[in-house]
């Protein structure tokens, strides 16, 4: 009887230590992934300011900014895209988000791109933060930034509550699109 109790105690202790180690590894991996996303987001934002200097003013005036440094889209008839990024308010990171989309139709290839969404009003930012599976709607203006071309936004032309800039496209596919993309908060 005593040897059976010792065996149960030993098995329970080993199980507890193993699960603690696994939880610690998962937390450490999530923290590492979070740090990596933060670094990539800061790098993407700097790149955007470099190739579209007018975006610096938009960033400074926005209520919040969602930075998606690397979204990968691939397809062969069926397609999909996924990326992770951060929401910054007042220059401070407040949350991590993912973006995902699925598509069907004539498509072949793969592309990576970055995009930044500027929430110009507190209402648009609040709606984004409270809606799981949020999608860009008709109240948003989306710009595709090609090298050497101005996006054409000035302080006098800012009239929409949401602006998105897609930039840094690398790869070959029909194109980078935010249509049908759903944004969800990540726990990091």
Buried (B, 14 or more C-beta within 10 A) or exposed (E): EEEEEEEEEEEEEEEEEEEEEEEEEEEEEBEEBBEEBBEBBBBBBEBBBEBBEBBEEBBEEBBBBBBBBBBBBBBEEEBEBBBBBBBBBEEEBEBBBBBBBEBEEEBEBBBBBBBBBBBBBEEBBEBBBEEEEBBBEEEBBBBBBEEEEEBEBEEEEBEBBBBBBBBBBEEEBBEBBBEEBBBEBBEB
